Amino acid sequence: MRGEIICSVLWVCVILANFESVECSSVNHETQQCISSGGGENETCFNGRAYEWEEYDEDNILGLDEGICNIDKVSSITNDMFLMQYAFDRPVIFTGVSDNTEFRRLTSRKALMEKYANNTITLSTANTHSYDKVDMSLKEYIERILKPQSVNKLGKDTLYFFGNNNYTEWNEIFKTYMQPPYSLPEKTGAYSFGIAAAGTGVPFHFHGPGFSEVIHGSKRWFLYPYEKMPKFDPDQNMLRWVLDEYPKLTKDNKPLECTIKPGDVLYFPDRWWHSTLNLKTSVFMSTFLG
Ligand SMILES: O=C(O)CCC(=O)C(=O)O
């Protein structure tokens, strides 16, 4: 079966390569490896799929699963319906509402390393209040820090790239990002771009409303309304919370949750407690509405 899939992917590539002189690359969905007409396996895949970040994850070494999804998923509602049913009331996941193929292509590991390797990025510690900030080059972050989370590492010792972006330096790729086509009255969006390793995440916190889109990888979200503050240790990493605390939750204390993947956009309303766990190395964009 695996052989047949690889063969059929390669066959399509060979046919295309014969008709036009294109460099053909594709994804074998069984192994999630990139396959190119040249036979290489470390190439960037286009057509909306760029799995090469995940080549750096060690085969689900953390044993993370996607969990359940008990958040509504919608694909074609109007902004008025969004405002009436969700915006001020509960989270929702939009599927396939904006096409970020180009942004996905520009944020492959290879593309980012070619263009931004020496740019300085600001990392935050992955604890609830993100107290500490550390500056380093994107190259150093990707090559040295971006490793699967160890269960015993505290959130305050885990460095996480999310937000504090230099919009001028990143403008060329940020301008290709297609914002979710939904809005709140009198609010505008501010971007927070991030790249995070498998098993890392941000512990529970809350702030204003916004959207979160995964561009590469997958991210599990947990949410509670403001009045239902979850039990958590602000310095514990989310992997520990998922392994130790989550299984103890009673039915009444379970969060709203879902794993989002490329093509999904999660909306969280104002002041909802939320936390995240990256199941794979993930590249993501949040749009904060303020
Ligand atoms: O995407 C993440 O891992 C963190 C997102 C988050 O906490 C936020 O959007 O406030």
The ligand as an SDF file (V2000), in Angstrom:
LIG
                    3D

 10  9  0  0  0  0  0  0  0  0999 V2000
   -0.7720   29.8380   19.8260 O   0  0  0  0  0  0  0  0  0  0  0  0
   -0.3310   29.6710   20.9660 C   0  0  0  0  0  0  0  0  0  0  0  0
    0.3450   28.7010   21.2850 O   0  0  0  0  0  0  0  0  0  0  0  0
   -0.6230   30.6770   22.0180 C   0  0  0  0  0  0  0  0  0  0  0  0
   -1.8390   31.4510   21.6710 C   0  0  0  0  0  0  0  0  0  0  0  0
   -2.3020   32.2990   22.7720 C   0  0  0  0  0  0  0  0  0  0  0  0
   -2.1210   32.0300   23.9180 O   0  0  0  0  0  0  0  0  0  0  0  0
   -3.0200   33.4970   22.4370 C   0  0  0  0  0  0  0  0  0  0  0  0
   -3.3810   33.6780   21.2750 O   0  0  0  0  0  0  0  0  0  0  0  0
   -3.2500   34.2860   23.3550 O   0  0  0  0  0  0  0  0  0  0  0  0
  1  2  2  0
  2  3  1  0
  2  4  1  0
  4  5  1  0
  5  6  1  0
  6  7  2  0
  6  8  1  0
  8  9  2  0
  8 10  1  0
M  END
$$$$
